[in-house]
Amino acid sequence: MVQFHEHIISDLLEDENGGLVILSSGLSLSKLIATLLSLHSSDQGTLLILSANPSQRKSILLSNPNPNPNPNFNGGPIEINTELPSHQRHALYSSGGVYFITSRILIVDLLTSKIPTSKIAGILILNAHSLTETSTEAFIVRILRSLNRNAYIRAFSDKPCAMVSGFAKAERIMKCLFVRKLHLWPRFQVYVSQELERNPSEVVDFRVPMNVAMKGIQKAIIEVMDACLKEMRKTNKVDVEDLTVENGLFKSFDEIIRRQLDPIWHNLGKKTKQLVSDLKTLRKLLDYLVRYDAVTYLKYLDSLRASESFRSVWIFAESSYKIFEYAKKRVYLFTRSEAGTSSGQNENVTGKKRKLKESSNEKQGGGVFLQEILEEPPKWKVLLDILEEIEVERTKQASSIDELVGANEDDNNGIVLVACKDEHSCIQLEDCIRNGPKKVMREEWEKYLLSKVELKGYQGRRKGAKKKAKEPKGFGILDGVAKNTKEDAGSSSINKQENDALLAAASAIRNLSKNKVVEGQPDVDNEENARGRRKGKSKKTSQEKQNLEKHNKTQYNSKTSDKSQVASPDTGGVRNGNAGTEDGFHEGMQRTLHAGNGFLRRHTEDVITDAMTNRGTLPPVHFHALESDLAILDILKPSVIIMYHPDIAFVREVEVYNAENPSKKLKVYFLFYEDSTEVQKFEASIRRENGAFESLIRQKSMMMIPVNLDDHLLGVNSPIEPQSSVAQNSLTRKAGGRKEADKEMQVIVDMREFMSSLPNVLHQKGMRIIPVTLEVGDYILSPSICVERKSIQDLFGSFASGRLYHQVETMVRYYRIPVLLIEFSQDKSFSFLELDPYVFKQRSYLEE
């Protein structure tokens, strides 16, 4: 355990009432919680953990110290869920252990008095930044404090930027949790910085230059984003200081804009609402540009054009067309050739290929074709070079120092950890190391073309069976040649020809794959290329190489030869001597293919050569998705870490891991795209976090929290429930209370309603809440009044499914006064729209 964790725990143990702890992201909050749990003794009482998501629960269980210094510790926390009956839950509450529990189960057990509150030592609340005054966690703390003043409340958060998102949010959270102390632990705190910088690891920073197309796309997106921000400034509805491109790189920017616009959202025009959505889309485009390959990026752009082309504002911006043009140039080039002439690109094509195209031009009077580019991400080559460099260094060290193998075998396990943003990137990079970049890009290209055919078939089915869609020109024509017509001069005709050429290429791939299945060719692409495995083994034995060669020989017909309608940029000569290594089945398949097969077969052999011979042996690699939030460092204990997608939280985790293992010589590689928004976002995240802590430090110096916080919020006259203002006013009006006040109001609430904030609000108003499983309605106010609560989203769904009609019908059957309660959001204003009576009558007539 690092020393600053000890300081945090000692500060928490000094205050018996607990406190709120805010750490920098990545400072191993799960280890801090696990150490705090290990200090808990069963003699103190039961300790409950609230608001822990599944990844946090797993990390806390994995972070338990072994052996545990506390002999009275009963082991790791156990989860209390709805599967346990009430009597078993009561026994667990009295056992003095540590338990994970959901807020809905705990609040119901508290209201039904199934918890011996005197035996509750305290509550740990995670993700404190998500709490509000009306949240269920605040409801639980208020009831527990009213019944047990000695129970402590300790809340934790590692999202400092979220704690400053509203007005005095940290102070409001502290008041609703009944805590008085705020503990701030930023990265620049003295104890933290000294601990993490005592034994720094070796860091190598690679700045990978972006190619021309990526720079053009990034510049165009920033220009479009700036144009959208200028349009937002014209509305005079949002604070101008927040409308910057740097702020637009983060997800919190959407929350900032919506928080300012929510009070007037119902009065905004369609254009302003669409601008908010467009800024979110543009932020994703910038993020996906440096994260995914060229084909995946183009596919995402095509989906945006299909779904948002009519309502989006950014698509009609001046620079938006550059985004689509550059994205296409990274994948393919659309070339037109007039009758009897060949375009410039044809000079690089083999003579056989050029003759085919010239003959087709003579027959068709001019044609068009696609030239593959399939641009590989620049980071792929740098990653492979780094892995080769690591293996070369280890080979030199192993040959020079033999003692390293025996002495540090456990510490230096040789695993290289590659940290990526998401699971898709991990799978793709693993495939890239196994099969080579060219083959990966070709597979993505095939998927893209086949998706075009599926989309075309879906559009054709939507037109109906009566109106049969005409077959597009060029559809099904081999060699990617589409017929040229007189309308080629128009831009719409060019786009149509381009789409037809893509459909022609896709149809040939699909037809050849169908022929492969019919003729019984085995499909080996499922089992042997399983991508779900996270641990990539790049050291291949001779047997593995033979298997891979057999796999590629059986696969080239099904995977690459069926792309003969598309011209490839690779123009090297054909290698000799490979035909003799194929069996009769493959020779028969080769004869059934078209004349361009030899060209594409040579391209496939280049892919195999690139994957097998051009690259040396590589170290064992493990790919980790940062979105999984798994404590992978303590599990694998790697000696080399490659930050493929740098993330500030994971950087801090690496720093803590290095501080906990000073004997391990850790080496860290950073991969950044030079002059990209990736670098700007990483640096801006550090500045934003430091600014958030500086704001929290100022708020802490000016906080106004009552000394007797429990008496102030709960009321000194009522040890069980807060005294409502209505009861106090009634005593004053009745001459100092000579006459007893009316009996408090009781509300029967359905068990499933405790996910909403309404029971909490009713309890704050002095009403007694009785949780019961109801079959009719959500709230029972009296034997004759039943209330069904509907949120706006649930109301729309109930209208569409007809469920509301049946619910109201049941309420009318059993209750004299059924009530429908429509619940709007607390932070959003609303207004009712006027409905024209004529339109209403027309709708009723059509429904009948």
C-alpha positions, 0 to 999 in steps of 0.5 A, a space after each residue: 500500500 502506498 503511503 498517501 493511502 495511509 494518510 487518507 485512512 488516518 484522516 478518516 478514522 480521526 472523525 467518528 462521523 465520517 467525511 467526503 473524500 475526493 481523489 484524483 482519477 486513477 489513484 487506486 480508489 479500490 485499493 483504498 476501499 479494500 484497505 479500509 475494509 480490512 481494518 473493520 472488525 465484526 465487534 464494531 458492527 455491520 458495514 454496508 457498501 452502497 453505489 458500487 458498480 460491478 467493476 468496482 466490486 470486482 476491483 475491491 475484491 481483487 485488492 483485498 490485502 493477503 494476508 490480512 493484518 486484521 485477525 477479526 476480518 471475516 473476509 471479502 464483502 458479500 453481496 446482498 441481493 433480492 434473492 435472499 429472503 428477509 429473515 436471511 437479510 436480517 441475520 446478515 445485518 446482525 452478523 457484523 460483516 461487510 456487505 455490498 447492497 443496493 440502495 433499493 433493498 436497503 431503503 425498503 428494509 429500513 422503512 419496514 424495520 427489518 434492519 437492527 440499526 443499532 448494529 450498523 457501524 457505518 455506510 461507505 458510499 462510492 461514486 459520491 459525485 452522482 448524489 443529489 438531495 433527492 437521491 435514494 442514498 440521501 434518503 437512506 442516510 437521513 433515516 439511518 442518522 435519525 435512528 442511529 446517531 453513532 453510525 459513520 458515513 464515508 463517501 468517496 469519489 475519484 471524479 473531481 470535475 463532476 464535483 464542480 459541475 453545479 453550484 456548490 455541489 460538494 457542499 450540498 452533497 456533504 449536507 445531505 450525507 450529514 458529514 462535516 469534513 471534506 478531504 481533498 487529495 489531488 495529484 499535486 498534493 505533497 504526499 502524493 507527488 513525493 510518493 509517485 515521483 520517488 522512483 520514476 519509471 523509464 518513459 519513451 514518448 513517440 509522436 507519430 505524424 499523421 498523414 495528409 488525409 487525417 490532417 485534412 479531416 481533423 482540420 475540417 472537423 474543427 472548422 465545422 465545430 467552430 462554425 456550430 459554436 458560433 451559431 450557438 453563441 448567436 442564441 444568447 442562451 449559453 455562457 460564452 466562456 464555455 463555448 470553446 473547441 477545447 471544452 468540446 473535446 470532452 463528454 462533460 461539454 454536453 452536460 454543461 450545455 444541457 445544464 444551461 439549456 434545460 430550464 428553457 429547453 421547451 422554448 428553444 427552436 429546432 436548430 438550437 437543439 440540433 446544434 447541441 446534438 451536432 456538437 456531440 457527433 463532431 466530438 465523436 468524429 474527432 475521437 474516432 479519427 485517431 482511434 479506428 482504421 480508415 475503413 471503419 471510420 468511413 463506415 461510421 460516416 456513411 451511417 451518419 449521412 444516412 441517419 442525419 442527412 436531413 436534420 443535421 446542421 453540421 453536414 451543410 457547413 462549408 467544410 463538411 464535404 472535406 470530411 467525407 472526401 478525405 475519408 474516401 481517399 483513405 480507402 479507395 479512389 473512384 476513377 473514370 476513363 473515357 472511351 479508348 483512353 486509360 486514366 493515369 492510375 491504369 499505368 500502375 496496373 499489370 498489363 493483363 488488368 489494363 487489357 481487360 479494362 481497355 476491352 471493356 471500355 471499347 465495348 461499353 464506350 467508357 467506364 469507371 472503376 475503383 482503386 483500393 488505397 486501404 490506408 493503414 493507421 500510422 500507429 500500427 507500424 510504430 506499434 510493431 516496431 516497438 514490439 520488435 525493439 522490445 524483443 531485441 533488447 530482451 534477447 541481448 539482456 538474456 544473452 549477456 546476463 544469465 542470472 536474470 532468468 533465475 533471480 527475477 523470473 517472477 518479477 520480470 514475466 516478459 508480458 507487454 501490456 498494450 492499453 487501448 480505449 475499447 474492445 474493438 481496438 484490442 481485437 483489431 490490434 491483436 489481429 494486426 499482430 497475428 496476420 499483418 496490417 494488410 490482411 486486417 485492412 482487406 478484411 475490413 474492406 470486405 465487410 464494408 462492401 458486404 454492408 453495402 449489399 445488405 443496405 441495398 437489399 434492405 432499401 429494396 425490400 422497403 419499396 415493396 413487392 409490387 414495385 420491383 427495384 431496377 438493378 443498378 447499372 454495374 451491379 454484378 459486373 465483374 472487374 468493378 466496371 460500371 457502364 458509363 452514360 450520358 449523364 456522367 457530367 453531373 455530380 449526382 450521376 458520379 455519386 451513383 456510378 461510385 455507388 454502383 461500382 461499390 455494389 458491383 464489387 460487393 456482389 462479386 464477393 458475395 457470389 463467390 462466397 456463396 459458391 464456396 459454401 455450395 462447393 463445400 470449401 471449408 470455412 476456417 475463418 471462424 475457429 482459428 481466427 478467434 478474436 475474443 482472446 485477450 492474450 496475444 502470443 506472437 512467438 510462433 513455433 515451427 508447427 504454428 507457422 505451418 498451421 498458419 501457412 496451411 490456413 492462408 492457402 485454404 483461405 486465399 480463394 475465399 478471402 481475397 480472390 473474390 475481390 477481382 473487380 477492384 484494382 489494387 495499389 500493389 504492383 509488384 511482380 508475381 512470385 514463382 513456384 507457389 502453384 505447385 504447393 496447392 492441391 487439386 481442389 484449389 487448382 480446380 477452384 482457381 480455374 473457375 475464377 476470372 482472369 484477374 485472379 493471378 493479380 489478387 493472388 499475388 497480393 495475398 502472398 504479400 500479406 502472408 509474407 508481411 505477417 510471417 517473414 518481414 516481422 521478427 519474433 515478438 514478445 507475449 502481448 496482452 491487450 487491455 480495454 480501458 473501458 473495462 475498468 479492470 485492475 489489470 496491472 496487479 493481475 499481470 504485473 507487466 514489465 513493459 506498458 504501451 499506451 496506445 490510447 493515452 488516458 490520464 486515469 490509467 497513467 495514474 494507475 501505472 504510477 501507483 503500480 510503479 510506486 508499489 513495485 520499486 524493484 521492478 524496472 518498468 518501461 512505459 511507451 506513449 503513442 501520440 499523433 503529433 499535432 492532433 486533438 489526441 494530445 490536446 485532449 490529454 493535456 487539457 484533461 490534466 488542466 481541467 482536473 487541476 482547475 477542479 481541485 483548485 475550485 474545491 479548495 476555494 469552496 472548502 475555505 468558504 463552506 458554511 456547514 452547521 456545527 450540529 448538523 444532525 440537529 439542524 437537518 433532522 430537527 431536535 424535537 423528533 429523534 425518529 423523523 424530521 418535524 415538518 413545517 406544516 406540523 410546526 405551523 399548526 401548533 403555532 396557530 392553535 395557541 401554542 399546541 393546546 390541541 393535539 396536531 392531526 395524525 400524520 399522513 401515511 402513504 403506501 408505496 409500491 416496492 418498485 417506486 424507490 428507484 424514483 425520488 418521489 418517496 424521498 420527497 414525501 418523507 421530507 414533507 413529514 409523511 410516513 412511507 409504507 413500502 408494499 408490493 402493489 398490484 394496482 397503482 403505485 401509491 395508495 393515499 386512502 382506501 378510495 384514492 390510487 395514484 399511478 406515476 408516469 415519467 415522460 419517457 414511460 408515459 410515451 411508452 405506455 401510450 404506444 404499447 397500450 399498457 396505460 389503458 389497462 392500468 387505468 381500467 384496473 384502477 377504475 375497477 378497484 378505486 373510486 378516485 384514480 389519479 394519473 401523476 405525470 412526473 417531469 424532470 426536476 431540473 427541466 422546465 416544461 410547457 403544454 402544447 395547445 392542440 387544435 380541436 379539429 386535429 384532435 377530432 380527425 385523429 379520433 375519427 381515424 382511430 375509430 
